[in-house]
């Protein structure tokens, strides 16, 4: 068995997420308590009780999703369930970097806190939107974005075969989504995000994070991590600081990340954290062999995953 962990990003949040894991596992509770100590934010209360408007603030969303993934990882570690390689969607890459040992836990938490603040507070004025376009290939979605003239819009997340998220000004995204439907898209779905993420419009956030990264030192990788910006595995020679700064303004190549994990021999994918979107991306990725896909987003699925992995 070769295990690959997948870590969700912004948009996977929902009020109540992680509550039963926090209550059932002492290892998980310690993670939430540590995050509160490091940040001064009671992310458990925001995650478990909301209100939704507060959880959906980027500065809280990113910290909440990261904390939940790390809490589940703490339980998996205690159960000696480990990954050979991992990847995360956007924010989820930080979960992977912390898991791999390349990014220190405490520094990683504080860095994501800053990242969320920058991505919330340094968004240029305007109405921004992201939407997922389903049932079209990459070039068709790119064409729909080029045809939209009422506002800035570009592809932002290449999630999997037949699903790409577009990002930009509200009018531009809505027009591109309408054009995509006319071109044959099966569906266009607005996402729970709050800015023109993974576009040039967040250059101020990128520059601010770059300055923050100057104070961070990275270690060696104990586990392989796949990068969002090109879908390839990090090498020891990569400039992680530059990559994470560019990450904010560059499209996410998650479809390529899944292919890389398959090429690395992964036969068991485990989504670790809020929602179940990434497991769906893997299911829609062509593969010439049988693979197992597991989602862990509450205490029940965590227990089920433990039993399934033990059997194999």
Secondary structure, 3 states (H helix, E strand, C coil): CCEEEEECCCCCCCCCCCHHHHHHCHHHHHHHHHHHHHHCCCHHHHHHHCCHHHHCCHHHHHHHHHHHHHHHHHHHHHCCCCCCEEEECCCHHHHHHHHHCCCCHHHHHHHHHHHHHHHHHCCCCCCEEEEEEECCCHHHHHHHHHHCCCCCEEEEEEEECCEEEEEEEHHHHHHHHHHHHHCCCCEEEECCCCCCCCCHHHHHHHHHHHHHHCCCCCCCCCCEEECCCCCCECCCCCCHHHHHHHHCCCCECHHHHHHHHHHCCCCEEEEECCCCHHHHHHHCCCCCCCCEEEEECCHHHHHHHHHHHHHC
